[in-house]
Amino acid sequence: MPKTGIATYQGYVLGFNPVEANLNIDGGGEYYDLSEFNVDFANKQLTGTLDNWKSKSSKPNAINIKAKIRANTFQGTANKTGYAEGKFYGPAAQNLAGAFEDKNQNLHGVFGANKQ
């Protein structure tokens, strides 16, 4: 794990809303998007935004992630009421992956990204 520096990660996110999935809409409740994260290794902070959702049913609001880094893991919030957690992988933390839940939107999912 790097001890200093700032990095940007870009990748993908998949989300799921079980309430919308029960509405019998083809592809309802399934979301996908691009993910972007900013990491400050010196201050052990990660921030990210998941927005511009694409779906066949509705479009949820953006998910803002704020997390603290500990060793090669991170843990924090998604839109203040949910959670986000994950890990860094590869040499010099080249990749990250994790999961989130936004309780207000009943949306949860997974993300992965590569250092740019």
Backbone bond lengths (Angstrom), bond angles and torsions (degrees), N, CA, C in turn:
res aa  C-N    CA-C-N  psi(-1)  N-CA   C-N-CA  omega(-1)  CA-C   N-CA-C  phi
1 M - - - 1.457 - - 1.528 110.00 -
2 P 1.329 115.91 133.02 1.462 118.47 174.15 1.534 111.14 -63.96
3 K 1.299 116.90 147.06 1.468 121.66 178.37 1.532 111.34 -101.69
4 T 1.326 116.64 -17.71 1.459 121.71 179.91 1.530 109.02 -137.74
5 G 1.318 115.07 168.01 1.458 120.57 175.20 1.516 113.34 100.76
6 I 1.331 113.00 165.80 1.461 122.39 178.61 1.517 107.58 -123.99
7 A 1.326 116.81 140.18 1.466 120.94 -179.13 1.521 110.65 -138.98
8 T 1.325 115.34 151.52 1.457 122.73 174.33 1.521 107.68 -112.24
9 Y 1.325 115.54 137.75 1.460 122.24 178.03 1.522 108.29 -121.09
10 Q 1.331 116.81 140.59 1.461 121.22 175.69 1.519 109.17 -132.07
11 G 1.340 115.60 144.46 1.458 120.19 -179.25 1.510 110.91 -172.01
12 Y 1.328 115.80 -140.30 1.462 122.28 -174.60 1.517 110.87 -132.56
13 V 1.334 114.71 159.48 1.459 121.50 175.76 1.530 108.02 -137.47
14 L 1.318 116.16 142.21 1.460 123.19 173.80 1.516 107.63 -119.98
15 G 1.335 116.60 131.82 1.453 121.27 179.98 1.514 111.59 -125.52
16 F 1.334 114.74 159.54 1.459 120.53 -178.16 1.521 109.29 -145.07
17 N 1.333 116.08 134.69 1.462 122.43 175.32 1.531 106.95 -120.03
18 P 1.341 119.28 106.36 1.462 121.57 -176.08 1.529 113.75 -64.55
19 V 1.322 118.60 -27.92 1.469 120.86 178.61 1.522 109.52 -66.38
20 E 1.320 117.29 -47.81 1.459 120.60 178.63 1.526 111.96 -66.64
21 A 1.304 117.45 -31.14 1.460 120.75 179.52 1.526 110.85 -62.94
22 N 1.322 117.52 -28.76 1.468 121.52 -179.66 1.523 113.45 -81.33
23 L 1.330 118.44 -0.26 1.462 121.60 -179.99 1.527 112.98 -84.80
24 N 1.315 116.85 2.91 1.468 123.22 178.31 1.526 113.33 60.04
25 I 1.315 117.25 34.08 1.457 122.20 171.85 1.518 106.87 -93.10
26 D 1.326 117.24 132.15 1.456 120.18 178.47 1.528 109.12 -58.70
27 G 1.294 117.86 116.54 1.457 122.12 -177.72 1.509 113.70 78.89
28 G 1.328 118.69 5.39 1.464 122.08 -179.24 1.512 112.34 -62.03
29 G 1.305 115.47 137.93 1.452 120.44 178.54 1.508 114.51 85.47
30 E 1.336 118.14 -3.52 1.461 121.82 179.61 1.521 108.88 -104.93
31 Y 1.327 116.56 131.89 1.454 122.25 -177.43 1.512 110.41 -132.14
32 Y 1.321 116.33 151.18 1.453 120.31 172.18 1.523 108.85 -144.23
33 D 1.316 114.90 157.37 1.461 120.22 -175.59 1.524 108.76 -166.48
34 L 1.318 114.58 170.04 1.452 121.48 169.67 1.522 107.82 -85.58
35 S 1.319 117.07 148.95 1.463 120.35 177.84 1.521 109.00 -118.59
36 E 1.315 115.56 148.00 1.460 120.81 175.90 1.518 109.17 -141.68
37 F 1.328 114.96 134.35 1.458 121.84 -178.00 1.522 109.72 -131.82
38 N 1.315 115.70 145.41 1.461 123.12 173.08 1.519 107.06 -116.83
39 V 1.318 115.48 131.07 1.460 120.66 -176.03 1.527 109.40 -124.62
40 D 1.322 115.18 129.97 1.455 122.75 174.39 1.531 106.07 -111.63
41 F 1.335 115.82 100.12 1.460 119.87 -174.96 1.529 112.10 -68.80
42 A 1.334 117.80 -34.74 1.468 120.44 -178.74 1.523 111.25 -64.91
43 N 1.334 117.36 -42.04 1.461 121.32 -179.67 1.528 113.73 -93.90
44 K 1.330 115.77 2.34 1.470 122.43 176.72 1.530 112.10 56.23
45 Q 1.341 116.37 48.18 1.465 123.06 -179.01 1.529 110.79 -124.90
46 L 1.320 116.40 142.02 1.464 123.53 174.18 1.526 107.54 -130.03
47 T 1.324 116.98 132.59 1.457 122.18 172.08 1.515 108.23 -129.00
48 G 1.312 116.13 148.82 1.453 120.20 179.24 1.509 111.40 -155.75
49 T 1.326 115.19 158.85 1.452 121.11 177.80 1.515 109.03 -132.80
50 L 1.337 115.31 133.17 1.459 122.97 175.58 1.527 105.62 -119.04
51 D 1.334 117.26 109.79 1.466 119.88 -179.53 1.524 109.38 -150.79
52 N 1.325 116.67 -172.59 1.473 121.95 -174.42 1.528 111.61 58.07
53 W 1.317 116.20 40.73 1.460 122.32 -177.71 1.526 111.32 -58.47
54 K 1.304 115.78 143.51 1.462 122.16 174.08 1.525 108.21 -115.70
55 S 1.338 116.62 134.74 1.453 121.68 -175.75 1.518 109.68 -163.88
56 K 1.328 115.53 162.96 1.460 121.11 174.89 1.519 111.80 -90.15
57 S 1.327 118.15 -8.24 1.468 119.32 -176.92 1.525 111.26 -110.00
58 S 1.297 119.79 -80.19 1.462 121.63 -177.74 1.522 109.07 -131.39
59 K 1.311 116.05 -178.47 1.459 120.61 -179.83 1.526 109.19 -125.31
60 P 1.330 118.13 108.95 1.456 120.12 179.70 1.532 112.03 -70.01
61 N 1.304 115.91 164.81 1.457 121.70 174.90 1.526 109.85 -71.21
62 A 1.316 115.68 164.26 1.467 121.00 178.20 1.527 110.35 -60.87
63 I 1.313 115.28 149.14 1.466 122.20 174.66 1.530 106.47 -108.61
64 N 1.315 117.01 121.51 1.458 122.18 177.86 1.518 109.01 -105.87
65 I 1.309 115.24 122.75 1.464 121.53 -177.06 1.521 109.77 -107.09
66 K 1.329 115.42 133.55 1.466 122.92 173.49 1.519 106.71 -132.60
67 A 1.335 115.98 125.73 1.461 118.84 -175.84 1.525 111.11 -144.17
68 K 1.326 114.68 156.12 1.456 122.48 174.19 1.528 108.14 -102.11
69 I 1.323 115.51 142.21 1.463 122.05 -179.48 1.522 109.01 -97.12
70 R 1.316 115.00 135.09 1.467 121.58 175.82 1.521 106.77 -137.68
71 A 1.327 116.74 117.51 1.465 122.55 -173.57 1.529 107.78 55.48
72 N 1.335 119.12 -123.12 1.471 120.12 178.67 1.527 112.08 -103.96
73 T 1.330 118.07 19.74 1.463 121.52 179.57 1.521 110.33 -118.00
74 F 1.333 116.06 162.85 1.462 120.54 172.36 1.514 108.89 -140.53
75 Q 1.323 114.98 150.32 1.463 121.14 -178.02 1.520 107.97 -151.12
76 G 1.348 115.96 136.93 1.447 119.50 -179.84 1.512 112.19 -173.76
77 T 1.341 115.65 -146.61 1.457 121.37 -174.08 1.526 111.97 -114.08
78 A 1.321 114.06 157.07 1.466 123.44 171.42 1.526 105.88 -122.89
79 N 1.327 117.23 111.68 1.474 122.53 -176.34 1.518 113.03 54.03
80 K 1.280 117.54 39.85 1.475 126.02 173.67 1.525 114.77 65.91
81 T 1.331 120.17 -30.45 1.466 120.59 -177.12 1.518 113.14 -105.09
82 G 1.312 117.40 -11.11 1.459 121.15 -179.36 1.522 110.90 -108.11
83 Y 1.321 116.06 -164.60 1.451 119.94 -179.88 1.521 109.90 -132.82
84 A 1.314 114.67 160.87 1.466 122.58 172.00 1.515 106.90 -146.21
85 E 1.321 115.71 140.67 1.457 120.33 177.90 1.515 109.36 -152.75
86 G 1.309 116.27 157.59 1.459 119.49 179.29 1.510 112.32 179.55
87 K 1.349 114.54 -167.44 1.458 121.96 -177.50 1.519 110.17 -142.46
88 F 1.321 114.22 158.53 1.456 122.31 170.52 1.521 107.51 -97.19
89 Y 1.331 116.26 145.46 1.454 121.59 -177.44 1.523 110.56 -133.84
90 G 1.316 115.95 158.33 1.452 122.46 173.40 1.519 113.50 83.87
91 P 1.336 114.56 173.14 1.465 119.53 178.71 1.534 110.42 -62.00
92 A 1.312 117.06 133.05 1.465 123.70 178.97 1.521 112.17 55.18
93 A 1.331 117.38 32.45 1.475 122.78 176.87 1.522 111.59 56.69
94 Q 1.315 117.05 48.77 1.465 122.59 -178.70 1.527 113.80 -65.99
95 N 1.325 117.46 -25.88 1.464 121.75 -176.52 1.528 109.81 -131.76
96 L 1.327 114.64 157.85 1.467 119.97 170.93 1.523 108.25 -139.59
97 A 1.314 115.81 153.70 1.468 121.95 177.74 1.517 107.89 -151.88
98 G 1.345 115.17 152.83 1.453 118.26 179.99 1.506 113.15 -174.50
99 A 1.319 114.72 -167.77 1.464 122.33 -177.58 1.528 108.89 -137.07
100 F 1.349 115.60 158.23 1.459 120.64 178.92 1.514 110.07 -145.15
101 E 1.325 115.35 160.97 1.462 122.47 170.83 1.524 108.29 -145.25
102 D 1.330 116.49 128.53 1.461 122.83 173.63 1.527 106.01 -110.60
103 K 1.313 116.67 103.33 1.469 121.35 -174.57 1.519 112.70 -65.51
104 N 1.335 118.22 -34.44 1.466 120.10 -179.66 1.526 112.87 -63.84
105 Q 1.331 117.21 -34.21 1.466 121.14 -178.74 1.530 111.86 -99.72
106 N 1.324 117.53 0.31 1.464 122.05 -177.10 1.530 110.32 53.69
107 L 1.325 115.81 44.36 1.459 121.75 -176.07 1.521 109.14 -124.90
108 H 1.319 116.25 131.58 1.456 120.71 175.76 1.520 108.72 -139.45
109 G 1.323 116.55 162.00 1.447 119.01 -178.41 1.515 113.31 178.04
110 V 1.325 114.25 -166.53 1.460 122.44 -176.85 1.525 109.60 -131.62
111 F 1.327 115.96 155.83 1.457 121.34 178.13 1.510 110.09 -143.07
112 G 1.317 115.32 159.11 1.443 123.41 174.61 1.516 108.68 -150.13
113 A 1.343 117.58 149.03 1.447 120.60 -177.78 1.529 110.37 -155.40
114 N 1.330 115.22 156.81 1.457 123.41 178.57 1.516 109.95 -114.01
115 K 1.335 115.94 146.24 1.456 120.85 177.70 1.524 108.81 -67.39
116 Q 1.333 115.69 135.88 1.468 121.05 -178.74 1.520 111.90 -91.76
